[in-house]
Amino acid sequence: MKVPRARTAPAGGNYMPASRVAEPVARFRLRRATLDDLDLLVRHRRGMWEEILEASPREYDAADRAYRRWARARMKAREIVGWIAEAEGGEAVASGCVWLMPSQPRPGWKGTVSPYLMSMYTEKADRGRGLATRITREAIRWSKARGFTVLLLHASRFGKPIYAREGFHEGNEMRLRLAERRVRRDGRPRRR
Ligand SMILES: CC(C)(COP(=O)(O)OP(=O)(O)OC[C@H]1O[C@@H](n2cnc3c(N)ncnc32)[C@H](O)[C@@H]1OP(=O)(O)O)[C@@H](O)C(=O)NCCC(=O)NCCS
């Protein structure tokens, strides 16, 4: 897939002060993810699902394997771009990705690809420091710089206030569940 080139030089890459930490001020670097980060991206994505979706360990494991294959192919094809927030010691503590998602043509939308922000996760110990906000802003900047006119996502209850603050609003997507999920976290079927 042909990804439009940025019209401006990418920002970021420098150490940045965390936005909401009082003392001591921890410092983090935002960098682009590479294929070498796939383990981390899969782990963070798993962490995200474990907090927002009730599934069995086998389902999480299967999703990890599928995501690894899917994301590897798309990172190679430059259809996924990711950002990782690292602490000064090099420890990766937050990440998020934009997937260039195929979309149907419609008036006012350019092309048949739309950036979709996904897999946002911050390690529990480093939450509330503005890292997801920084990644969201970088995803917005990246998408705008490539001429996209919309950035899409599905929000968890944890992410919603962050995205709303950055200007995202709810659209008119509707969903019909075609199968009932009856799986508990321990993998046993729910009692009816
Ligand atoms: C959603 C998530 C990525 C936010 O990460 P983050 O780096 O803490 O985000 P930010 O610091 O930019 O914003 C944190 C906001 O969460 C809340 N928050 C603050 N401290 C927090 C803490 N210690 N723990 C959890 N949430 C906190 C606040 O609403 C805060 O906003 P505010 O302080 O500006 O009012 C993170 O909570 C997470 O990984 N959750 C589980 C997975 C998930 O839901 N991912 C998003 C999918 S759409």
The ligand as an SDF file (V2000), in Angstrom:
LIG
                    3D

 48 50  0  0  0  0  0  0  0  0999 V2000
   -5.8910    4.4590   28.4930 C   0  0  0  0  0  0  0  0  0  0  0  0
   -4.3990    4.4770   28.8250 C   0  0  0  0  0  0  0  0  0  0  0  0
   -3.6020    4.0750   27.5850 C   0  0  0  0  0  0  0  0  0  0  0  0
   -4.0160    5.8960   29.2690 C   0  0  0  0  0  0  0  0  0  0  0  0
   -2.6150    5.9330   29.4600 O   0  0  0  0  0  0  0  0  0  0  0  0
   -1.9050    7.1390   30.2460 P   0  0  0  0  0  0  0  0  0  0  0  0
   -0.4920    7.1810   29.7530 O   0  0  0  0  0  0  0  0  0  0  0  0
   -2.1130    6.9870   31.6890 O   0  0  0  0  0  0  0  0  0  0  0  0
   -2.7200    8.3870   29.7280 O   0  0  0  0  0  0  0  0  0  0  0  0
   -2.4800    9.9200   30.0730 P   0  0  0  0  0  0  0  0  0  0  0  0
   -1.4970   10.0470   31.1920 O   0  0  0  0  0  0  0  0  0  0  0  0
   -2.2170   10.6330   28.8110 O   0  0  0  0  0  0  0  0  0  0  0  0
   -3.9230   10.3290   30.5880 O   0  0  0  0  0  0  0  0  0  0  0  0
   -4.3560    9.6930   31.7940 C   0  0  0  0  0  0  0  0  0  0  0  0
   -5.7430   10.0470   32.1710 C   0  0  0  0  0  0  0  0  0  0  0  0
   -6.1850    8.8690   32.8300 O   0  0  0  0  0  0  0  0  0  0  0  0
   -6.5350    9.1720   34.1720 C   0  0  0  0  0  0  0  0  0  0  0  0
   -5.4280    8.8590   35.0850 N   0  0  0  0  0  0  0  0  0  0  0  0
   -4.6610    9.6760   35.7950 C   0  0  0  0  0  0  0  0  0  0  0  0
   -3.8320    8.9940   36.5810 N   0  0  0  0  0  0  0  0  0  0  0  0
   -4.0800    7.6960   36.3720 C   0  0  0  0  0  0  0  0  0  0  0  0
   -3.5290    6.5100   36.9110 C   0  0  0  0  0  0  0  0  0  0  0  0
   -2.5810    6.5170   37.8360 N   0  0  0  0  0  0  0  0  0  0  0  0
   -4.0110    5.3430   36.4400 N   0  0  0  0  0  0  0  0  0  0  0  0
   -4.9690    5.3300   35.5030 C   0  0  0  0  0  0  0  0  0  0  0  0
   -5.5050    6.4460   34.9730 N   0  0  0  0  0  0  0  0  0  0  0  0
   -5.0890    7.6220   35.4090 C   0  0  0  0  0  0  0  0  0  0  0  0
   -6.9140   10.5730   34.0790 C   0  0  0  0  0  0  0  0  0  0  0  0
   -8.1810   10.6950   33.4410 O   0  0  0  0  0  0  0  0  0  0  0  0
   -5.8410   11.1270   33.1620 C   0  0  0  0  0  0  0  0  0  0  0  0
   -6.1960   12.3130   32.6130 O   0  0  0  0  0  0  0  0  0  0  0  0
   -5.9740   13.7090   33.4060 P   0  0  0  0  0  0  0  0  0  0  0  0
   -5.0760   13.4620   34.5670 O   0  0  0  0  0  0  0  0  0  0  0  0
   -5.3410   14.5930   32.4050 O   0  0  0  0  0  0  0  0  0  0  0  0
   -7.3490   14.1430   33.7810 O   0  0  0  0  0  0  0  0  0  0  0  0
   -4.0780    3.5230   30.0180 C   0  0  0  0  0  0  0  0  0  0  0  0
   -4.9540    3.8230   31.0910 O   0  0  0  0  0  0  0  0  0  0  0  0
   -4.2200    2.0530   29.6470 C   0  0  0  0  0  0  0  0  0  0  0  0
   -3.2760    1.4530   29.1340 O   0  0  0  0  0  0  0  0  0  0  0  0
   -5.4270    1.4710   29.9260 N   0  0  0  0  0  0  0  0  0  0  0  0
   -5.7070    0.0660   29.6270 C   0  0  0  0  0  0  0  0  0  0  0  0
   -5.7760   -0.1960   28.1240 C   0  0  0  0  0  0  0  0  0  0  0  0
   -6.6990    0.7740   27.4190 C   0  0  0  0  0  0  0  0  0  0  0  0
   -7.8220    1.0430   27.8340 O   0  0  0  0  0  0  0  0  0  0  0  0
   -6.1940    1.3240   26.2970 N   0  0  0  0  0  0  0  0  0  0  0  0
   -6.9180    2.2840   25.4860 C   0  0  0  0  0  0  0  0  0  0  0  0
   -7.6950    1.5840   24.4600 C   0  0  0  0  0  0  0  0  0  0  0  0
   -8.6830    2.7480   23.5340 S   0  0  0  0  0  0  0  0  0  0  0  0
  1  2  1  0
  2  3  1  0
  2  4  1  0
  2 36  1  0
  4  5  1  0
  5  6  1  0
  6  7  2  0
  6  8  1  0
  6  9  1  0
  9 10  1  0
 10 11  2  0
 10 12  1  0
 10 13  1  0
 13 14  1  0
 14 15  1  0
 15 16  1  0
 15 30  1  0
 16 17  1  0
 17 18  1  0
 17 28  1  0
 18 19  1  0
 18 27  1  0
 19 20  2  0
 20 21  1  0
 21 22  1  0
 21 27  2  0
 22 23  1  0
 22 24  2  0
 24 25  1  0
 25 26  2  0
 26 27  1  0
 28 29  1  0
 28 30  1  0
 30 31  1  0
 31 32  1  0
 32 33  2  0
 32 34  1  0
 32 35  1  0
 36 37  1  0
 36 38  1  0
 38 39  2  0
 38 40  1  0
 40 41  1  0
 41 42  1  0
 42 43  1  0
 43 44  2  0
 43 45  1  0
 45 46  1  0
 46 47  1  0
 47 48  1  0
M  END
$$$$
